[in-house]
Amino acid sequence: MNIPVSREECAALDAVDPLAAFRKEFTLPEGEIYLNGNSLGALPVRTPEVVRRTVEDEWGQGLIRSWNAAGWTDLPYTLGDRIAPLVGAGPGEVVVCDTTSVNLFKVLTAALRLRPGRRTVLGEETSFPTDLYIAEGVTGLFEGGRSVLLPSLDDLDAHLDDSVAAVVLSHVDYRTGVLLDMAEITERVHRAGALMIWDVCHSVGALPIELTACDADFAVGCTYKYLNGGPCAPAFLYAAPRHHAVADQPLTGWFGHAAPFAFQPGYQPAEGIGRFLTSFPSLLALAGLRASLEIWEHVDLAAVRAKSLLMSELFIQQTDGLDLVTPRQAECRGSQVAIRHADGFAVVQAMIERGVISDFRAPDLMRFGFTPLYLSYTDVWDTAQALREVLASGEWREERFGRRGAVT
């Protein structure tokens, strides 16, 4: 790839960027550069109107009739089918529901039940904490269950014995941006007789995902990062069709029943992906997600990946000499770059005061997320220059930049 070496060359790339038109689809504060879409995506311009219509028209005027007339009942399925192409799945293989944590609890319990006699779950100790906590909680419910955290994936094969029921891994590391080889790892796990569960929170909407082609068993993901569904937008769950008729998930709620309005006293799971439903997600949250997925129906994921890699490569070159944590090899990174700095929190706060918004992960990582739908190459260039200026000036040492809020 040809990396621009000046701001003028970045502007020239922006002028021919096939994704540039999507920028107008998002609300972006004037004078700010937003590099935190890997944590919370920007607001789509259309979202307030879709939510307003849901509240005032569907709820306000349609009242209870909207469960049928407005298609509320079907939203977990219809929105799941919209997400399916983004993760390499087919119709009826993805359902929108609950949170990432709750969905992981469901699929992990189902995986253990599908592998009777096996009671070990493997994870990587640097994975996002909720994955580790849920794995610990689930295995605690099974006699002899245990959650083993690997210091490194280099240790995976040494632990893949006949006690392992499932392996849970993040497709992209939330701290470092390291991208794992989904197909290769899934094949190794299956060869050992275990099931493979992927957390795609930090890759969905950032790069093409091929759950079906990689033969994944289950996957969970969120919709408020690169998919721009809004704060606390509902999560989604993928289950390979081979598990639909036999998976036994523990949260057997009303909407996962085969006939929820028959009001039967005994539980009978719905057919297909519906058996993973528990209760109905927040309708207003679904409205926000529905708005953002209207945009994604027109997005070329290959173009997203190409732009993402070029932006991150540009940033890496322009910050050369800093303590880069993210892999330099393009095929090994997601859509963020992490740089280590002992006072990274204060540096990020100084950048924010300049209108360049990134974030920090303890103990010392500054994260810069690259969201191709609304970031430009000149944004990336200006971010790199601002970072170098902040570090060179030492302004981050001012006391106010060290004060921490509840969310860092």
C-alpha positions in Angstrom: 0.0 0.0 0.0 1.2 3.5 -0.8 1.3 5.5 2.4 0.8 9.3 2.1 3.8 11.3 3.3 2.2 14.7 3.6 -1.1 16.3 4.6 -1.6 17.2 1.0 -1.4 13.6 -0.1 -3.9 12.6 2.6 -6.3 15.2 1.3 -5.8 13.8 -2.2 -6.7 10.3 -0.9 -9.8 11.8 0.8 -11.0 13.2 -2.5 -11.1 9.8 -4.1 -12.1 7.8 -1.0 -15.1 5.5 -2.0 -16.3 5.6 1.7 -16.1 9.4 2.0 -19.9 9.8 1.3 -20.7 8.0 4.5 -19.3 10.7 6.7 -22.4 12.8 6.2 -24.4 10.0 7.8 -23.0 10.7 11.2 -23.2 13.6 13.7 -19.7 14.8 14.4 -19.0 17.8 16.6 -17.3 20.6 14.7 -13.6 20.9 15.3 -13.2 17.5 16.9 -11.6 14.3 15.6 -13.2 11.2 17.1 -11.0 8.1 17.4 -13.1 6.3 20.0 -15.5 4.5 17.8 -13.9 1.2 18.9 -15.5 2.0 22.3 -18.7 4.0 21.4 -19.6 4.7 17.8 -20.7 8.1 16.6 -24.4 9.0 16.3 -26.0 8.3 12.9 -27.9 11.4 11.7 -31.0 9.3 11.0 -31.2 7.7 14.5 -33.1 10.5 16.3 -35.9 10.4 13.6 -36.1 6.6 13.8 -36.3 6.7 17.6 -38.9 9.5 17.4 -41.0 7.6 15.0 -40.9 4.5 17.3 -41.9 6.6 20.3 -44.5 9.0 18.9 -46.0 7.0 16.0 -45.5 3.3 16.8 -45.9 3.6 20.5 -47.9 6.8 20.8 -50.4 6.2 18.1 -50.2 2.4 17.4 -50.0 1.5 21.1 -50.2 -2.2 21.7 -51.2 -2.8 18.0 -47.6 -2.1 17.0 -46.3 -5.4 18.3 -47.9 -6.8 15.1 -48.4 -3.8 12.9 -44.9 -2.3 13.3 -43.2 -5.7 13.4 -41.9 -5.3 17.0 -42.1 -9.0 17.7 -39.8 -9.9 14.8 -37.1 -7.3 15.5 -34.6 -9.7 17.2 -34.8 -11.9 14.1 -35.0 -9.2 11.4 -32.1 -7.2 12.9 -30.2 -10.4 13.4 -30.5 -11.1 9.7 -29.2 -7.6 8.9 -26.1 -8.3 11.1 -25.6 -11.8 9.6 -23.8 -10.6 6.4 -21.4 -8.5 8.6 -20.2 -11.6 10.4 -20.3 -14.1 7.5 -23.5 -15.9 8.6 -26.7 -16.7 6.9 -30.4 -15.9 7.6 -31.7 -17.4 10.8 -28.2 -17.8 12.3 -28.0 -14.5 14.3 -30.4 -13.1 16.8 -30.3 -9.6 18.5 -30.8 -9.9 22.2 -29.6 -9.1 25.7 -26.0 -8.0 26.3 -22.6 -9.5 25.4 -22.2 -10.9 28.9 -25.7 -12.5 29.1 -25.3 -14.0 25.6 -21.9 -15.4 26.5 -23.4 -17.0 29.6 -26.0 -18.7 27.4 -23.7 -20.0 24.7 -21.0 -21.1 27.1 -23.4 -23.0 29.2 -24.9 -24.6 26.1 -21.3 -25.5 24.9 -20.6 -27.3 28.2 -23.9 -29.2 28.0 -23.0 -30.2 24.4 -19.7 -31.7 25.7 -20.7 -33.9 28.7 -17.8 -35.2 30.6 -15.7 -32.2 29.7 -15.6 -29.4 32.3 -12.7 -27.1 31.3 -13.1 -23.7 29.5 -10.0 -22.1 28.1 -9.6 -18.4 27.7 -6.8 -15.9 27.3 -6.0 -13.9 30.5 -5.8 -10.6 28.5 -9.3 -11.0 27.0 -11.9 -8.5 27.9 -12.7 -9.0 31.6 -16.4 -9.8 31.1 -15.5 -12.8 29.1 -13.3 -14.1 31.8 -15.7 -13.3 34.6 -18.6 -15.1 32.8 -16.5 -18.1 32.1 -15.5 -18.3 35.8 -19.2 -18.0 36.8 -20.4 -20.6 34.3 -17.8 -23.2 35.1 -18.6 -22.7 38.8 -22.1 -24.1 38.1 -20.8 -27.4 36.9 -19.3 -30.0 39.2 -15.6 -30.2 38.4 -15.9 -27.2 36.2 -12.9 -24.9 35.8 -11.8 -21.9 33.8 -8.2 -21.9 32.7 -6.7 -18.6 31.6 -3.7 -18.8 29.2 -1.0 -16.3 29.6 -0.5 -16.5 25.8 -2.1 -18.3 22.9 1.3 -20.0 22.4 0.1 -22.2 25.3 -3.2 -23.2 23.6 -2.2 -26.6 22.2 -0.6 -27.6 25.5 -3.9 -27.2 27.2 -6.2 -28.7 24.5 -6.8 -32.1 26.1 -9.9 -34.2 26.4 -11.1 -32.2 29.5 -11.7 -29.0 27.4 -15.3 -28.4 26.5 -14.9 -24.9 24.9 -12.5 -22.2 24.1 -13.5 -18.5 24.3 -11.4 -15.9 22.6 -11.6 -12.3 21.4 -11.2 -12.0 17.6 -9.5 -8.6 18.2 -7.8 -7.8 21.4 -9.5 -4.8 23.0 -6.2 -3.4 24.3 -3.6 -4.1 21.7 -5.7 -4.5 18.5 -4.1 -7.9 17.8 -6.3 -9.8 15.2 -6.4 -13.6 15.6 -6.6 -16.1 12.8 -10.2 -17.3 13.3 -10.1 -20.2 10.8 -6.8 -21.6 12.0 -7.6 -21.4 15.7 -11.1 -22.9 15.3 -9.6 -25.8 13.4 -7.2 -26.6 16.2 -9.9 -26.4 18.8 -12.2 -28.7 16.8 -9.3 -31.2 16.3 -9.2 -31.5 20.1 -12.9 -32.2 20.3 -13.8 -28.8 21.9 -16.2 -26.1 20.8 -15.1 -22.6 19.6 -16.8 -19.4 20.9 -15.7 -16.1 19.4 -16.2 -12.6 20.9 -16.4 -10.3 17.8 -17.1 -7.1 19.7 -14.0 -5.4 18.4 -14.1 -6.7 14.9 -17.7 -6.5 13.7 -18.1 -3.5 11.5 -14.3 -3.0 11.3 -13.4 -5.9 9.0 -14.9 -8.9 7.2 -15.7 -11.8 9.5 -16.4 -15.3 8.3 -18.1 -17.3 11.1 -19.6 -19.9 8.8 -16.5 -20.3 6.6 -14.3 -20.6 9.7 -16.7 -23.3 11.1 -17.2 -21.3 14.4 -19.7 -22.9 16.8 -20.9 -19.8 18.6 -20.2 -16.1 18.6 -21.3 -13.0 20.6 -20.9 -9.4 19.8 -22.0 -5.9 20.6 -23.5 -3.2 18.4 -22.5 0.1 20.0 -18.9 0.2 18.8 -18.2 0.1 15.0 -21.9 -0.6 14.3 -23.0 2.7 15.9 -26.1 1.3 17.5 -25.9 3.7 20.5 -24.9 3.5 24.2 -25.8 0.1 25.6 -27.4 -1.0 22.3 -28.4 -4.6 22.4 -25.9 -7.4 21.6 -26.2 -10.3 19.2 -25.6 -14.0 19.3 -24.6 -16.4 16.5 -25.1 -20.2 16.7 -24.0 -22.6 13.9 -27.1 -24.3 12.4 -25.8 -27.7 13.5 -26.4 -26.7 17.1 -29.9 -25.2 16.7 -31.8 -28.3 17.4 -29.6 -29.6 20.3 -28.2 -26.6 22.1 -29.7 -26.2 25.6 -29.3 -22.7 26.9 -30.1 -22.0 30.6 -32.0 -18.7 30.5 -35.3 -20.2 29.3 -37.5 -17.1 29.2 -40.8 -16.3 27.7 -39.6 -15.1 24.3 -37.5 -18.2 23.8 -40.5 -20.4 24.0 -41.9 -22.1 20.9 -45.3 -20.6 21.5 -44.9 -17.6 23.9 -48.6 -16.6 23.7 -49.9 -20.1 24.4 -49.0 -19.4 28.0 -48.1 -23.0 28.7 -46.7 -23.9 32.2 -43.8 -26.1 30.7 -40.9 -24.8 28.6 -40.5 -25.8 25.0 -37.7 -24.0 23.1 -38.4 -22.3 19.9 -37.0 -23.8 16.7 -33.7 -22.4 15.3 -31.9 -19.4 16.6 -35.0 -18.3 18.5 -34.2 -20.8 21.3 -31.4 -18.4 22.4 -33.9 -15.6 23.2 -34.8 -15.0 26.8 -36.7 -11.7 27.1 -37.5 -9.0 24.6 -34.8 -6.3 24.2 -35.4 -2.7 24.9 -37.6 -1.4 22.0 -36.0 2.0 22.0 -32.5 0.5 21.9 -33.6 -1.7 19.0 -34.8 1.4 17.2 -31.4 3.0 17.4 -29.8 -0.2 16.1 -32.3 -0.4 13.3 -31.3 3.1 12.2 -27.6 2.3 12.1 -28.0 -1.0 10.3 -29.8 0.8 7.5 -26.4 2.4 6.8 -24.5 -0.8 6.9 -26.7 -2.4 4.3 -24.9 -0.2 1.8 -21.3 -0.6 3.1 -18.6 -2.6 1.3 -16.7 -4.4 4.1 -13.7 -5.0 1.8 -13.4 -1.2 1.3 -13.8 -0.7 5.1 -10.9 -3.1 5.7 -8.7 -1.5 3.0 -9.2 2.0 4.4 -8.8 0.9 8.0 -5.4 -0.7 7.2 -4.2 2.3 5.3 -5.2 4.7 8.1 -3.6 2.6 10.8 -0.4 2.2 8.7 -0.3 6.0 8.2 -0.7 6.6 11.9 2.0 4.0 12.8 4.5 5.6 10.3 3.7 9.1 11.6 4.2 8.1 15.2 7.4 6.0 14.6 9.6 6.0 17.6 6.8 5.7 20.2 6.2 2.4 22.0 3.9 0.7 19.6 2.0 -2.3 21.0 -0.2 -3.1 18.0 1.4 -5.4 15.4 3.1 -3.8 12.4 1.9 -6.6 10.2 -1.3 -5.5 8.6 -2.9 -8.9 8.6 -2.4 -9.2 12.4 -4.2 -6.1 13.5 -7.8 -5.0 13.8 -8.9 -1.3 13.4 -7.1 0.3 16.3 -3.5 1.2 17.2 -2.3 1.0 20.8 0.7 2.9 22.1 2.3 2.4 25.5 3.2 5.4 27.6 3.7 5.4 31.4 1.5 8.5 31.7 -0.9 7.6 28.9 -4.0 8.7 30.7 -2.7 12.3 31.1 -1.5 12.3 27.5 -5.0 11.3 26.2 -6.6 14.0 28.3 -4.3 16.6 26.9 -5.2 15.4 23.4 -8.9 15.6 24.2 -8.5 19.2 25.2 -7.1 19.8 21.7 -10.2 18.2 20.2 -8.7 14.8 19.4 -10.7 12.2 21.3 -9.1 8.7 21.9 -9.1 6.7 25.1 -6.9 4.9 27.6 -6.8 1.4 29.1 -4.9 0.7 32.3 -2.2 0.5 33.1 -0.5 2.4 30.2 -2.1 2.0 26.8 -3.4 4.8 24.7 -5.9 3.5 22.1 -6.7 5.1 18.7 -9.6 3.6 16.9 -10.0 4.0 13.2 -13.6 4.0 11.9 -13.5 4.2 8.1 -17.1 5.4 7.6 -16.5 8.8 9.3 -12.8 9.3 9.6 -10.6 10.8 6.9 -7.0 10.4 6.1 -6.4 14.0 7.1 -8.0 13.3 10.5 -5.4 10.6 11.0 -2.5 12.8 9.9 -3.7 15.6 12.2 -4.0 13.2 15.1 -0.5 11.9 14.7 0.8 15.5 14.6 -1.2 16.5 17.7 0.2 13.5 19.6 3.8 14.3 18.7 3.2 17.9 19.7 1.6 17.0 23.1 4.5 14.7 23.9 7.1 17.1 22.8 5.6 20.1 24.7 5.1 18.1 28.0 1.8 19.9 28.5 0.3 16.6 29.6 2.2 17.0 32.9 -0.2 19.7 34.0 -2.1 18.6 37.1 -5.6 18.8 35.6 -4.8 16.1 33.0 -4.1 13.6 35.7 -7.6 13.8 37.3 -9.6 10.7 36.6 -13.4 10.2 36.4 -15.4 7.1 37.0 -14.9 6.1 33.4 -11.4 6.2 31.9 
